[in-house]
Amino acid sequence: MKAISGQHHVSAMTGDAKKNLRFYTEVLGMRLVKKTVNQDDPSMYHLFYADETGAPGTDLTFFELPFLGQTYRGSSSISRTALRVPAGALPYWLERFAAFGVLHDEVTDVLGRPTLYFEDEEGQRLCLVEGGTGTPWRQGPVPVDAAVFGLGFSEWTVRRPEKTERELTEVLGYRFSTEFERDGQAVRVFETGDGGVATEIHLVGRPDLPSERPGRGSVHHVAIRVEDDGEMGRWVERLDAFGISHSGLIDRYYFKSIYFREPSGILVELATDGPGFATDEPVETLGERLALPPFLEPRRAEIEGKLKPI
């Protein structure tokens, strides 16, 4: 089997799609590459923010649930998502966050990488990490030499770290890389594929905390990258061989998916790199209209009638 090559996307929750759209496009300068609905509940928006082309490994997505309450933070959660920016970009972001009133820390060094921790308006925990190159949204409000161009590490806070580590290494093929301390807690780093921040899971063991009660600003799941349908078939066989309960293969139209929960309860998705977001609209106009997969297209009038325009 081919190794997982890192994060595919991260899906979180918002209570207000309009405010969410403003923050991620106007403040963070990411591109809305797909405005669609939750395929399991088409009464709610599903918004995808990414680089210029919506490439796998760049998507931060949000489900809108208007009546969602606050998050009570705890264990068994995806507790932070990293976004990559070019080297030397963080002084720009310090000024930008101050101008927009974004809650943030000072720049710190994490594993030799300048890192800036911050939160969005609903308490979504994020950070910017310097390093690497990509294809940010050139028509966005942030200069390309400072713009977000992809996902970095995914931080998991878990109640049973030994069991999570075993699944990461023995089932999913990650390898232990290093360990560091942040806020008095040990953070163990696992990487896959060619390594680097975009392939990393940062694991924080917190058996002393209750499980998180998700709400606005919490993460629903993290997806990791599988190359194609053939590899996905082999992953079905592998999960079955290890006795891991999973969803089976689901066609999300833009990619194929399998969902399962790791031992502490975090929802993990395996997702193929293709077909991609340009399947049903040109790259030049990504995100400009409500996109629906073919099985929902006959219900377009009904679905649009229930959604608030954004």
C-alpha positions in Angstrom: 0.0 0.0 0.0 1.1 3.6 -0.6 1.6 5.8 2.4 -1.0 8.4 3.4 0.5 11.7 2.2 -0.9 14.0 4.9 -4.0 16.0 5.6 -6.7 16.2 2.9 -9.1 18.6 4.7 -10.4 19.6 8.1 -14.2 20.0 8.6 -15.4 22.2 11.5 -18.7 23.8 12.6 -20.0 27.3 12.6 -23.2 28.9 13.8 -23.2 31.7 11.2 -22.2 31.0 7.6 -22.2 34.7 6.6 -19.8 35.7 9.4 -17.7 32.6 8.8 -17.4 33.5 5.1 -16.3 37.1 6.0 -13.6 35.9 8.4 -12.0 33.2 6.2 -12.1 35.2 2.9 -11.7 38.8 4.0 -9.5 38.4 7.1 -7.6 35.1 6.4 -7.7 35.7 2.6 -8.6 32.1 1.7 -10.6 31.4 -1.3 -14.2 30.0 -1.2 -13.7 27.2 -3.6 -17.0 25.3 -3.1 -20.3 26.5 -1.7 -22.4 23.4 -1.3 -24.5 21.6 1.3 -23.9 18.8 3.8 -24.7 15.8 1.6 -26.2 13.9 4.6 -28.4 16.9 5.6 -28.8 19.3 2.6 -30.6 21.9 4.8 -27.2 23.2 6.0 -24.4 24.9 4.1 -21.0 23.2 3.7 -18.3 25.8 2.8 -14.8 24.9 1.6 -12.0 27.4 1.8 -8.7 26.5 0.2 -5.9 27.6 -2.1 -6.5 29.1 -5.6 -7.5 25.7 -7.2 -8.9 23.9 -4.2 -6.1 21.3 -4.2 -6.2 18.4 -1.8 -4.3 19.3 1.4 -5.5 22.9 1.4 -9.2 22.7 2.4 -10.6 24.0 5.7 -14.4 23.4 5.6 -17.4 24.4 7.7 -20.9 23.0 8.3 -23.4 25.7 9.3 -25.6 24.8 12.2 -27.4 28.1 13.3 -28.7 26.7 16.6 -25.4 25.3 17.7 -24.3 26.1 21.2 -20.9 26.9 22.6 -18.0 24.4 22.7 -17.0 23.0 26.1 -13.4 22.2 25.4 -11.9 18.9 26.5 -10.3 15.6 25.4 -11.3 13.4 22.5 -11.1 16.4 20.2 -9.2 17.9 17.3 -7.9 20.8 19.3 -6.1 22.9 16.8 -5.6 23.2 13.0 -2.4 24.6 11.4 -2.4 26.7 8.2 0.8 27.2 6.2 2.1 30.6 5.1 5.4 31.5 3.4 8.6 32.1 5.3 8.8 35.6 6.8 5.0 36.1 6.7 4.1 36.3 10.4 5.1 39.9 11.0 2.5 40.8 8.4 -0.1 38.7 10.2 0.6 40.2 13.6 -0.3 43.6 12.1 -3.3 42.2 10.3 -4.7 40.5 13.3 -4.3 43.6 15.4 -6.1 45.6 12.7 -9.0 43.1 12.6 -9.2 42.5 16.4 -8.3 38.8 16.0 -7.5 37.1 19.3 -3.9 35.8 19.0 -0.7 35.1 20.9 2.8 36.3 20.1 4.9 34.4 17.5 6.6 31.3 19.0 9.0 28.7 17.8 7.6 25.2 17.4 10.0 22.6 16.1 12.1 25.3 14.5 9.1 26.8 12.7 7.8 30.3 13.5 4.2 29.8 14.6 1.3 32.1 15.5 -1.6 30.8 17.5 -5.0 32.5 17.1 -8.7 31.9 17.2 -11.6 32.9 14.9 -14.7 34.8 16.1 -16.3 31.6 17.4 -13.3 30.2 19.2 -12.0 27.9 16.5 -8.4 27.1 17.5 -5.9 27.7 14.7 -2.3 28.7 14.0 -0.2 29.9 11.2 3.1 28.1 10.5 5.8 29.5 8.3 7.4 27.3 5.6 7.0 25.8 2.2 5.4 27.1 -0.9 2.0 26.8 -2.5 -0.6 28.5 -4.7 -2.6 31.0 -2.6 -5.6 32.9 -3.9 -4.0 35.6 -6.0 -7.1 37.8 -6.2 -7.6 37.7 -2.4 -7.0 40.5 0.1 -3.7 39.2 1.4 -0.4 39.6 -0.6 0.8 36.3 -2.1 4.1 36.5 -0.2 2.1 36.2 3.1 -1.1 34.3 2.1 -2.3 31.0 3.4 -1.6 28.2 0.9 -2.4 25.0 2.7 -3.0 22.9 5.8 -0.3 22.1 8.3 -0.5 19.8 11.3 -3.6 18.6 13.0 -3.5 18.6 16.8 -5.5 15.9 18.6 -6.2 15.9 22.4 -7.0 12.3 23.5 -7.9 10.4 26.6 -6.1 7.1 25.6 -2.9 8.3 23.9 -1.3 4.8 23.9 -4.1 3.3 21.9 -4.3 6.3 19.5 -0.5 6.0 18.9 -0.9 2.3 18.2 -3.6 2.9 15.6 -1.6 5.7 14.0 1.5 3.6 13.6 0.3 0.0 13.2 -2.8 0.7 11.1 -2.4 4.0 9.4 1.4 3.8 8.9 2.5 7.0 10.7 5.8 7.1 12.5 6.9 8.8 15.7 9.0 11.9 14.9 9.7 13.9 18.0 8.3 15.3 21.2 8.1 18.9 22.6 6.3 20.7 25.4 3.7 23.4 25.1 1.8 24.9 28.0 3.2 22.3 30.4 1.9 19.4 28.2 3.9 16.9 26.2 3.1 16.9 22.5 4.1 13.8 20.6 4.5 14.3 16.8 3.7 11.6 14.3 4.3 12.0 10.5 3.7 10.1 7.4 4.7 10.0 3.7 7.6 12.4 3.0 7.2 14.1 6.4 6.9 17.8 7.1 4.3 19.9 8.8 1.5 19.1 6.3 1.8 15.4 7.2 1.9 15.7 11.0 -0.5 14.7 13.8 0.4 16.4 17.1 -0.9 14.2 19.9 -1.6 15.6 23.4 -2.6 13.0 26.0 -5.1 14.4 28.5 -6.9 11.5 30.3 -7.6 14.0 33.1 -10.1 16.0 31.0 -13.7 15.2 30.2 -14.6 14.6 26.6 -15.2 17.8 24.6 -18.8 18.9 24.1 -18.7 20.2 20.6 -20.4 23.4 19.4 -19.5 26.6 17.6 -15.8 26.6 17.0 -15.2 22.9 17.3 -13.8 20.5 14.6 -16.1 17.8 13.3 -13.5 15.6 11.6 -10.1 15.5 9.9 -9.5 13.8 6.6 -6.2 12.3 5.5 -5.1 11.7 1.9 -5.4 8.5 -0.1 -4.2 8.7 -3.7 -7.0 7.0 -5.6 -9.9 4.5 -5.7 -7.6 1.6 -6.0 -5.8 2.5 -2.8 -9.1 3.2 -1.1 -10.2 -0.4 -1.8 -7.0 -1.6 -0.1 -7.8 0.6 2.9 -11.2 -1.0 3.3 -9.5 -4.4 3.5 -6.9 -3.1 6.0 -9.5 -1.6 8.3 -11.5 -4.8 8.1 -8.4 -6.9 8.9 -7.8 -4.8 12.1 -11.4 -5.1 13.1 -12.0 -1.4 12.9 -15.6 -0.4 12.3 -16.1 2.0 9.4 -18.6 3.6 7.1 -17.6 1.7 4.0 -16.8 3.6 0.8 -18.9 6.7 0.3 -18.9 8.7 -3.0 -18.8 12.4 -2.1 -18.7 13.3 -5.8 -15.6 15.5 -5.3 -13.7 12.7 -3.6 -14.4 9.2 -2.2 -14.4 8.7 1.6 -14.3 6.2 4.4 -15.1 7.3 8.0 -14.0 5.7 11.3 -13.3 6.7 14.9 -9.9 6.3 16.5 -9.7 4.8 20.0 -10.5 8.1 21.8 -13.5 8.8 19.6 -12.1 11.4 17.1 -13.8 11.0 13.7 -11.2 10.4 11.0 -11.9 10.3 7.2 -9.8 8.7 4.5 -10.4 10.8 1.3 -9.1 10.4 -2.3 -7.2 13.2 -4.0 -9.7 13.3 -6.9 -11.8 13.9 -8.9 -11.6 17.4 -7.3 -13.6 20.6 -7.1 -13.3 21.5 -10.8 -15.5 18.5 -11.6 -18.7 20.6 -11.9 -17.4 24.2 -12.3 -14.4 25.9 -13.9 -11.4 26.8 -11.6 -12.0 30.5 -12.5 -15.5 30.6 -11.0 -15.1 28.1 -8.1 -17.4 28.9 -5.2 -19.5 31.5 -7.0 -22.8 29.5 -7.1 -24.4 26.8 -5.0 -22.9 23.5 -6.2 -24.8 20.3 -5.7 -23.8 16.7 -6.4 -25.8 15.0 -9.2 -28.1 13.1 -6.7 -29.2 16.4 -5.1 -29.5 18.4 -8.3 -33.2 17.5 -8.8 -33.9 19.0 -5.4 -32.1 22.4 -6.2 -35.2 24.6 -5.9 -36.2 23.0 -2.6 -32.7 23.2 -1.2 -32.0 26.8 -2.3 -35.4 27.8 -0.8 -34.3 26.6 2.7 -30.9 28.3 2.7 -30.2 31.9 3.6 -28.3 33.6 0.8 -24.7 34.4 1.7 
